[in-house]
Amino acid sequence: MPENNLPNHVAIIPDGNRRWAKERGLPSFAGHQQGMERASEIARYARKLGISTATFWGLSTENWLKRPEEEVSYLINKIFMLAMDRFADEAEKEGVRITHLGRKDRLPKHFIERLTALEAETKNNDKYFLNLGFDYGGRDEILRAMNRWRNEGGGELSEEIFSNLLDTGDQPYPSPDLIIRTSGEMRMSGFLPWQSDYAELYFEKSYLPDFTTEKFDQALADYAIRKRRYGA
């Protein structure tokens, strides 16, 4: 574990749950359950290290509607709903503000109501920040920001104004310093395109269920020795 040069904001594209389960002859549900356990473990560990902001992408706008209905129902009702109760307890104890990244008009009503309530319950917390991407897509986020700008009267648009219109707009560290994708896939898939212009990328070969805190440490150690030039 690096003792310095830690990122302020780590974002994770959690990939490989279904492949992990398939290789073990297990149902996809088992992979999602184990993946959520790993994600929760990493989020807690990041806070322990003093990393201010952690972002996890749960469901993208591009693929969640294409998944089998039974799988989506299990994810929402048996994984994410239960996880939010856990997050609420941890947020109260540790001063974590929880923010939903993504759309609120297509996911099941009971899920959005719980997620919105969780945002309200934690809105005054400012020690740590946990972003959860549900029905999130980068292009969609940009379009929603533009529509919001137009609906609020338009006017001159700067990078700062536009950044504040995004889902991460009012956070101290809206831009990830480090983005980790598990499962060996080496693409961003539209994840935080505006915010990640100078993010360092780390592609982990392990599937999410096997992404331990030790492997997270390896990603942080790799980040710590990089020289960030921001285009200079």
Buried (B, 14 or more C-beta within 10 A) or exposed (E): EBEEEBBBBBBBBBBBBBBBBEEEEBEBBBBBBBBBBBBBBBBBBBBEBEBBBBBBBBBBBBEBEEBEEEBBEBBBEBBBBEBBEEBBEBBEEBBBBBBBBBBBEEBEEEBBEBBEEBBEBBEEBEEBBBBBBBBBBBEBBBEBBBEEBEEEEEEEEEEEEBBBBBBBBEBEBBBBBBBBBBBEBEEBBBBBBBBBEEBBBBBBEBBBBBBBBEBBBBBBEBBBEEEEEEEE
